[in-house]
Amino acid sequence: MNSIAIIGGTGLTSFAGLEIVRKEVVRTPYGTPSAPLTYGQYCGKQIIFLPRHGSRHNIPPHMINYRANLWALHDKGVQDIIAVAAVGGIDAAINPTKVVIPEQIIDYTYGRQQTFFEKDLVSVKHVDFSQPYDARLRQHLLTAGHEASLELFAGGVYGVTQGPRLETAAEIDRLERDGCQVVGMTGMPEAALARELGINYAHCAVAVNWAAGRGEQAITLESIQQCTQQGMIKVRSLLAALMATL
């Protein structure tokens, strides 16, 4: 039973250490997921891995078929999802390569397919999204961070912007006033769709740059790539420790 899935973001389009058993192309009522589902063994656990940006990292955040991704995992019996994402640090304590386990979300996206509940309904459907992340999975991640001797940022608000461009300094000022500690482009509607399907979901975010106006230097692709590589080493260490706690 592959009840655990890891959704990989920027920097985690392939999963070192995963003993691949098979791959499966899945068709859903909402189209085709970002990539075939990869089934395998990781640190003694059977998992499913799905890179949200595609196997070649060529699907931008606003073009990801979030509904197909989540539906495919649900259809295969996934009960727990750990979503890995690259973010920018707004809070002064979230420097590049810092791993963050956010507690809340503010959604600034637009034009994305946000719900499964829109056609042929017997009645209007609503889900409680007061606490967007599963408390048990978050605690497992925090415990795993301790076991892996990683200094995590526990908590905070993930502000989700549309992309694919990075934000202006004024937009980051606004997000900070709203209470956001990190900013990224893929946190929604992924988390909400998981809630609609009854899947436990938590984010493991890694800061790969200072958000606009927060660092002393300009944001460059080279610096983001370097921090992504360093940050993903920490993420893999965290995920390995996590497998022992689940």
N, C-alpha and C positions, 0 to 999 in steps of 0.2 A: 504494500500500500504506500504510494507516494503522497503522503499527506502534507509534506513540507515543500514549498517552492521558494526559490530565490529569484527575484526579478533584478537583473543587472542593469545598471545605468552607465553613464560615461565612465570609461576606465575598467568596466567589468563586462565586456561583450563576450569574453571567453573566461572560463573558470578553471584556473590552475588547481590541480589536486583533485578534480572531479574525475572519477573513473567512469567514463561514459559507457552505458549499456546499449542505448539505442536512441534514435531521434525520430520524432513523429510530426508530420505535417498535419495540422488540425484545421478543419473547416468549421466555422461557427455561423449562427444566424446573422452575425454582425460583420462577417468578412473573415479575412485571414489574419492571424496574429503576426506580430513583428518578425518572428522567426519560428522554425520548428521547435517543438518542446524537446529539451535534452534530458533524458532520464539517466541517472547514474548514482553511484555511491560516493558519499563525501564524509570522511571521518566516521565511517560506520553507519551512516544514515542514508536511506534512500530518499533522494530529492529530485525535484524537477527544476531545471534552470531555463530561464527565458530572458534574453537580452531585449529590453524594451525598445532600443534604438535600431534593432536589427543586427544580424550577425556581422555586417560590415560597418556598423555604426553610421548608417546613412539616412535614418529617419529622424527628422527634426522633431522637437518636442510637441509642436502644435499639430503635427501630422500623424502622430502615433495613434494606432487603433486601440485605444485603451479598452473599449468594450470587448473586442475580440480577444485581447490578451487575457482579461480577467475571466471571461466566459470559458475559454479553453482550459484554464487551470481549474476552474470550478467543475467543469465537465469531467475532468480526470481525477476528481476526488480530493483536490487540495483543500486542506483545512487551515493551514497557517502560511502566511506569506511574509517574508522579510524582503523589503524593497530597498535596494541600494541606490543612492542618488548622489550626484556631485552638486554642491551648493556653494554660494558665496557667503562669507562671514560678515555679518553686520555688527554683532556684538563684539566688543573689544577683546573678549575672552576666546573668541572663535577664530583663531589664526589659521592660515592655510595648513592643511594636513590634519587638522583637528577632527575627530569623529564625534558626531552629534546624534543623540537619540531624542528627536523632538517629541513634544507632548501635544502640540496644537497646530492647526493650519488656518491660514487666511488665504482665500482663493481670489486671485486677481485675473484669472484667465477669462477668455470669452470665445464663443463660437465653437467650443468643443462639444462632442456628444457626451453629455454629463450623466445620463441615467439609462437604466434598462426599462423604467416604468414610463412609457409614453404612448403605446398603442394597444388596442384591444384589451383594455383593462375593465374588469368588473367594477372596480371602484378606484379612486385615486389612491396612490400609495405614497407613504412618507416613511423615512427611516430616521431614528434618533442618531444624530451625528455630533452630539454634545462633546463626546470624547472620541475623536476620530481614530485614535490608535488603541489597539488591544493592550490592556494593562498587563496581562500575563506575559505577552511577547516582549513588551518593553522591559519588564523586570528581568526576563531571561537575557536580553541583550546587555543590560546593565551588569548583571551577575557575570556574564561571559567576559565583559570588558575588564572586570576586576580580576577574573581568573587569568586573563591574558596580559595582565599588568599594563593595561592601556588607560590613559587619562582621558575619559570621555566627558563631553558636555551633556549633562543629563537634564533634559527638558528643553524649554524654549518653543518659539513659534516659527513655523516654516511658512514664509510668504511665497506663494506660487504665482509667478508671472507668465505671460504668454510666450515670450521668446519669438523667434530664435535669437533676436538681438539681446545683448546685455542691457541692463537698466542704466538710466541717467543717474547722476549723483542726487538730483532733486527727488527722483522716484525712490531712491534708497532712503533719503531723509523722511519721505512720507511713510515708507514701510516701517522705519524705526519708530516714528510717532505712533503708528498703529500697533506697535508692540512686537514686531518681528525681530528675531535674532539671526535668522538665515534666510537666504533667498535662492530659489531654484525654479525650474520650469516644468517638472514632471510629477509633482506631488498630487496634483488634481487633474482629472477626476479619478485617478487610480484608487485613492483611498476610499472615496465615496462609493465607487462601484463595488469594491470588495465588501463594504458594509451592506450594500443592497443584496449581495449574494450570500451573506452570512459567513464570510471568510475572515478569520482573524488576521490582522494586518498591522505591521509596524515598520517604521522607517529607520534605516541605518544610513545617515547622511555624512558625507565627508567634505569638509571645506577645501576647495581647490584654488580659491583666490579670495582676496578681500573684495567685498562689494564696492561698487563705484563710489568714489569719494572717501573711502575708509583707509585705503593703503597709501603709502608714500610714493609709489610708482604706478605707472600706467599698467592696465591689465593687458597682458599679451598672451597669445596662444601658447608660446613656448613656456612661459611660467606656469600656465594652467596645466599643461601636459606634465611638467616636472612634478608639480604638487599632486596631480592625480596619481601618478605612478607611486609616489611616496605614501599617499593616503590609502591607496588600495592595498598596500602591504599590511597596513593596520587593519583594514576591513577584513582581509582574508584571515588574519590572526584572530579577529573577533568572531568570525563565522565558524572557524574551526573549534573555538572554545564553546560557541553556542551549541554546536551539535551535541556536546556532552551534557548540556543542561536541559535539552528538550526531551 
